[in-house]
Amino acid sequence: LVPEISLTPQMIEAFSAYFGDTVAVLHSGLPLSERYDEWKRIRAGLARVVVGTRSAVFAPVQDLGLLIIDEEQEDTYKSESTPRYHARDVAKFRCAQHNALLLLGSATPDVVSRYYAETGRYHYFTLPDRFNARKLPDVIIADMKQELRNGNAGSISSVLYGELEENLRRGEQSILFLNRRGAASLVACGECGYTYSCPHCSVNLTWHSVPRRLVCHHCGYTRALDDACPECGGLLNQFGTGTQKLEEHLREALPDVEILRMDADSVSPAGSHEKILSQFREKKVPILIGTQMVTKGLDFENVTLVGVISADQLLYCGDYRAGERCFSLITQVVGRSGRGAKPGRAIIQTFTPQNPVIGMASRQDYEGFYAEEIELRR
């Protein structure tokens, strides 16, 4: 199982090279007739390997021996529509039924899975080195408060602009990650980085333009927005650039540069994610902007720069798992850089560079993050 439809083409390519025609693919992006044909092939035993997204966990495999969940910490394994299920739980049940092996793979395991490994419920194996012994990318944390003071109120820091231009000059590619969903914005102080949190739940409050209040998405607590920062009296700013707006900014700043965007709007037609990725790979399009679709599993040798546009939108999103999700996504997307022979760099843009989650994500320090997070959960 893979967490995103966009990861199935390269996975199919890799597995078909080994297993030939015995590989089947199952996901919601396939036409219904094609999905039914694959389902029949699996049930008849003609396909011995099934690759797919969360619904593939129900594939009619007769004699299940091994079930692998790649990036097991991903939210996308949880079905939001009826029937509601978590693919990981269904996988455990199926493996118990068939006496099969379940393998959960991740660079940033779910905190619960890691806890089960620590307490002996799961076996735990680590891969301490990167594939091919490649060096991890150098990470720069860009302080957006300083950018504001310097008169840059845009969504891209001067550091990132400089690195993008350097990459364009070298003919290397860049990925920009912005996980912008919904209409709510983050409110933060441009001077001290203060953000509002709920007095009852310790999660961050979300700004709603209607009814112009800060709201806690857990307990419903609301409060009005102050005229100035309650901590230092500085100016409060609302932040909330989306991928489309970011694309517009970049097209204005770099008019002659080809840019691709990959998000829920641009990949709705069947197979369009495949089209975007193959364009990025084959035509060597200089810049790819995307939501979490671009953070995991993609393997492009020529990508040497990754930019995390607003780490704060991930970190202060009103959910107690926000830290875990932020750490995971930043770690994943930073790992897209420097996968080939050329060394990679990554820029993380944030208003709160002192936040320990961002610091540990920049160092790829999962064990340090886990120790802190499990203490917080306790």
Secondary structure, DSSP 4 states (H G I P E B T S, - for coil): --S-GGGHHHHHHHHHHHHGGGEEEE-TTS-HHHHHHHHHHHHTT---EEEESGGGGG---SS--EEEEETTT-GGGB--SSSP-BHHHHHHHHHHHHT-EEEEE-SS--HHHHHHHHTTSS------S-GGGPPPPEEEEEEHHHHHHTT--SSS-HHHHHHHHHHHHHT-EEEEE----SS-BEEEETTT--B-B-TTT-PBPEEETTTTEEE-TTT--EEPPPSS-TTT---EEEE---HHHHHHHHHHHSTTS-EEEESTTTT-STTHHHHHHHHHHHS--SEEEESGGGTSS---TTEEEEEES-HHHHHTSS-TTHHHHHHHHHHHHHTTSS-SSS--EEEEEES-TT-HHHHHHHTT-HHHHHHHHHHHH-
